[in-house]
Amino acid sequence: MKPAESPPSTPAPPDGAEVRRHIEKILASAAFSHAPRAQQFLRFVIEETLAGRAGEIKEPVVAARVFNLSSRFDRRINSIVRAEATHVRRRLRDYYLDAGSSDSVIVELPRGGYAPVIRTVAGSRPEDRGRRQFAAFLSRFRPGKSILRG
């Protein structure tokens, strides 16, 4: 009989204090330090998530709470929330490719929503930087799109 193999261990999710320390580090980085709107946006979605309200982070809520837009906000006319989410995603990518390349806490803002995903990475050693950079490079290309030109 073979001994039962244990599944690979996954790191525990970070606690709120650890996430807040990490967010302050991100916001002070070159990727975010001169972008007050991106800072407000990221801080808001993180705090809502930590408060257990990730499911309530919708475009009209972000428009009202982050950008002080009235309840008459019409997302068909005003794309400020979607545009800022795109900027935050790009800034997070840039942060993790540079200053945050060996961070153990990863914050992602998946496309299609505004609720962040916060996770701990087991392989957060500096040696893993190359893997992250390569993965980020590949993520710029859509499936089926050739990255070779010629």
C-alpha positions as a Markdown table, in Angstrom:
| # | Residue | x | y | z |
|---|---|---|---|---|
| 1 | Met | 0.0 | 0.0 | 0.0 |
| 2 | Lys | 1.2 | 3.5 | -0.9 |
| 3 | Pro | 1.2 | 6.1 | 1.8 |
| 4 | Ala | -1.3 | 8.8 | 1.2 |
| 5 | Glu | 0.2 | 11.9 | -0.4 |
| 6 | Ser | -0.7 | 15.1 | 1.2 |
| 7 | Pro | -1.8 | 17.9 | -1.2 |
| 8 | Pro | 0.6 | 20.8 | -1.7 |
| 9 | Ser | 0.2 | 23.3 | 1.0 |
| 10 | Thr | -1.2 | 26.7 | 0.1 |
| 11 | Pro | -0.3 | 29.8 | 2.0 |
| 12 | Ala | -2.9 | 31.3 | 4.3 |
| 13 | Pro | -4.6 | 34.4 | 3.0 |
| 14 | Pro | -3.1 | 37.6 | 4.4 |
| 15 | Asp | -4.8 | 39.3 | 7.4 |
| 16 | Gly | -6.2 | 42.8 | 7.2 |
| 17 | Ala | -3.3 | 44.5 | 8.9 |
| 18 | Glu | -0.8 | 42.8 | 6.5 |
| 19 | Val | -2.9 | 43.8 | 3.5 |
| 20 | Arg | -3.1 | 47.4 | 4.7 |
| 21 | Arg | 0.7 | 47.5 | 5.2 |
| 22 | His | 1.2 | 46.1 | 1.7 |
| 23 | Ile | -1.2 | 48.6 | 0.1 |
| 24 | Glu | 0.6 | 51.5 | 1.7 |
| 25 | Lys | 3.9 | 50.1 | 0.2 |
| 26 | Ile | 2.2 | 49.9 | -3.2 |
| 27 | Leu | 0.7 | 53.4 | -3.0 |
| 28 | Ala | 4.1 | 54.8 | -2.0 |
| 29 | Ser | 5.8 | 53.1 | -5.0 |
| 30 | Ala | 6.7 | 54.9 | -8.2 |
| 31 | Ala | 3.8 | 53.2 | -10.0 |
| 32 | Phe | 1.2 | 54.9 | -7.7 |
| 33 | Ser | 2.9 | 57.8 | -5.9 |
| 34 | His | 1.9 | 60.4 | -8.5 |
| 35 | Ala | -1.5 | 59.1 | -9.3 |
| 36 | Pro | -4.0 | 60.2 | -6.6 |
| 37 | Arg | -7.0 | 58.9 | -8.4 |
| 38 | Ala | -5.5 | 55.4 | -8.8 |
| 39 | Gln | -4.6 | 55.6 | -5.1 |
| 40 | Gln | -8.1 | 56.5 | -4.1 |
| 41 | Phe | -9.6 | 53.8 | -6.3 |
| 42 | Leu | -7.2 | 51.0 | -5.0 |
| 43 | Arg | -7.6 | 52.1 | -1.3 |
| 44 | Phe | -11.4 | 52.1 | -1.7 |
| 45 | Val | -11.7 | 48.6 | -3.3 |
| 46 | Ile | -9.3 | 47.2 | -0.7 |
| 47 | Glu | -11.1 | 48.6 | 2.3 |
| 48 | Glu | -14.5 | 47.4 | 0.9 |
| 49 | Thr | -13.1 | 44.0 | 0.4 |
| 50 | Leu | -11.5 | 43.8 | 3.9 |
| 51 | Ala | -14.9 | 44.9 | 5.3 |
| 52 | Gly | -16.6 | 41.9 | 3.6 |
| 53 | Arg | -18.4 | 44.0 | 1.0 |
| 54 | Ala | -16.5 | 42.8 | -2.1 |
| 55 | Gly | -19.8 | 41.8 | -3.7 |
| 56 | Glu | -21.1 | 45.3 | -3.5 |
| 57 | Ile | -18.2 | 47.0 | -5.4 |
| 58 | Lys | -20.1 | 47.9 | -8.5 |
| 59 | Glu | -19.5 | 50.7 | -11.0 |
| 60 | Pro | -22.1 | 53.2 | -9.6 |
| 61 | Val | -20.8 | 52.6 | -6.1 |
| 62 | Val | -17.2 | 53.3 | -7.1 |
| 63 | Ala | -18.4 | 56.4 | -9.1 |
| 64 | Ala | -20.2 | 57.8 | -6.1 |
| 65 | Arg | -17.7 | 56.9 | -3.4 |
| 66 | Val | -14.4 | 57.5 | -5.2 |
| 67 | Phe | -15.2 | 60.1 | -7.8 |
| 68 | Asn | -18.0 | 61.9 | -5.9 |
| 69 | Leu | -20.4 | 61.6 | -8.9 |
| 70 | Ser | -24.1 | 61.9 | -8.2 |
| 71 | Ser | -26.5 | 59.1 | -8.0 |
| 72 | Arg | -27.5 | 60.0 | -11.6 |
| 73 | Phe | -24.2 | 58.5 | -12.8 |
| 74 | Asp | -24.8 | 56.8 | -16.2 |
| 75 | Arg | -22.0 | 54.4 | -17.1 |
| 76 | Arg | -23.1 | 54.5 | -20.8 |
| 77 | Ile | -22.1 | 58.1 | -21.0 |
| 78 | Asn | -19.3 | 58.3 | -18.4 |
| 79 | Ser | -16.5 | 55.7 | -18.5 |
| 80 | Ile | -14.4 | 57.2 | -15.7 |
| 81 | Val | -14.7 | 54.0 | -13.5 |
| 82 | Arg | -13.7 | 51.6 | -16.2 |
| 83 | Ala | -10.9 | 53.8 | -17.4 |
| 84 | Glu | -9.5 | 54.2 | -13.9 |
| 85 | Ala | -9.8 | 50.4 | -13.3 |
| 86 | Thr | -7.7 | 49.9 | -16.4 |
| 87 | His | -5.1 | 52.4 | -15.1 |
| 88 | Val | -5.0 | 50.7 | -11.7 |
| 89 | Arg | -4.5 | 47.2 | -13.3 |
| 90 | Arg | -1.6 | 48.6 | -15.4 |
| 91 | Arg | 0.0 | 50.3 | -12.4 |
| 92 | Leu | -0.3 | 47.1 | -10.3 |
| 93 | Arg | 1.3 | 45.1 | -13.1 |
| 94 | Asp | 4.1 | 47.7 | -13.3 |
| 95 | Tyr | 4.5 | 47.6 | -9.5 |
| 96 | Tyr | 4.9 | 43.8 | -9.4 |
| 97 | Leu | 7.3 | 43.8 | -12.3 |
| 98 | Asp | 9.6 | 46.2 | -10.5 |
| 99 | Ala | 9.5 | 47.2 | -6.8 |
| 100 | Gly | 7.0 | 44.4 | -5.8 |
| 101 | Ser | 8.7 | 41.5 | -7.7 |
| 102 | Ser | 9.5 | 39.7 | -4.5 |
| 103 | Asp | 6.4 | 40.6 | -2.5 |
| 104 | Ser | 4.6 | 37.8 | -0.7 |
| 105 | Val | 1.2 | 39.5 | -1.0 |
| 106 | Ile | -0.3 | 40.0 | -4.4 |
| 107 | Val | -3.2 | 42.3 | -5.2 |
| 108 | Glu | -5.0 | 41.8 | -8.5 |
| 109 | Leu | -7.9 | 43.6 | -10.0 |
| 110 | Pro | -9.4 | 41.0 | -12.4 |
| 111 | Arg | -11.0 | 42.3 | -15.6 |
| 112 | Gly | -14.7 | 42.4 | -15.6 |
| 113 | Gly | -15.1 | 43.7 | -12.1 |
| 114 | Tyr | -13.8 | 46.0 | -9.4 |
| 115 | Ala | -13.4 | 43.6 | -6.4 |
| 116 | Pro | -9.7 | 42.9 | -5.9 |
| 117 | Val | -8.2 | 39.4 | -5.3 |
| 118 | Ile | -5.7 | 39.4 | -2.5 |
| 119 | Arg | -3.5 | 36.4 | -2.1 |
| 120 | Thr | -0.2 | 35.2 | -0.6 |
| 121 | Val | 2.4 | 33.8 | -2.9 |
| 122 | Ala | 4.5 | 30.9 | -1.6 |
| 123 | Gly | 7.3 | 31.5 | -4.2 |
| 124 | Ser | 8.1 | 35.1 | -3.4 |
| 125 | Arg | 11.8 | 34.8 | -3.5 |
| 126 | Pro | 13.8 | 37.1 | -5.8 |
| 127 | Glu | 14.6 | 34.1 | -8.0 |
| 128 | Asp | 10.9 | 34.0 | -9.0 |
| 129 | Arg | 11.2 | 37.5 | -10.4 |
| 130 | Gly | 12.0 | 36.2 | -13.9 |
| 131 | Arg | 9.0 | 33.9 | -13.9 |
| 132 | Arg | 6.7 | 36.8 | -12.9 |
| 133 | Gln | 8.2 | 39.1 | -15.6 |
| 134 | Phe | 7.7 | 36.4 | -18.3 |
| 135 | Ala | 4.1 | 35.7 | -17.2 |
| 136 | Ala | 3.3 | 39.5 | -17.2 |
| 137 | Phe | 4.9 | 39.8 | -20.7 |
| 138 | Leu | 2.8 | 36.9 | -22.0 |
| 139 | Ser | -0.4 | 38.4 | -20.4 |
| 140 | Arg | -0.1 | 41.4 | -22.7 |
| 141 | Phe | -1.0 | 39.2 | -25.7 |
| 142 | Arg | -4.4 | 37.8 | -26.5 |
| 143 | Pro | -4.7 | 34.1 | -27.3 |
| 144 | Gly | -4.3 | 33.5 | -31.0 |
| 145 | Lys | -2.5 | 36.8 | -31.5 |
| 146 | Ser | 1.0 | 36.3 | -32.8 |
| 147 | Ile | 3.8 | 37.9 | -30.8 |
| 148 | Leu | 6.2 | 37.5 | -33.7 |
| 149 | Arg | 6.4 | 40.2 | -36.4 |
| 150 | Gly | 7.9 | 39.6 | -39.7 |
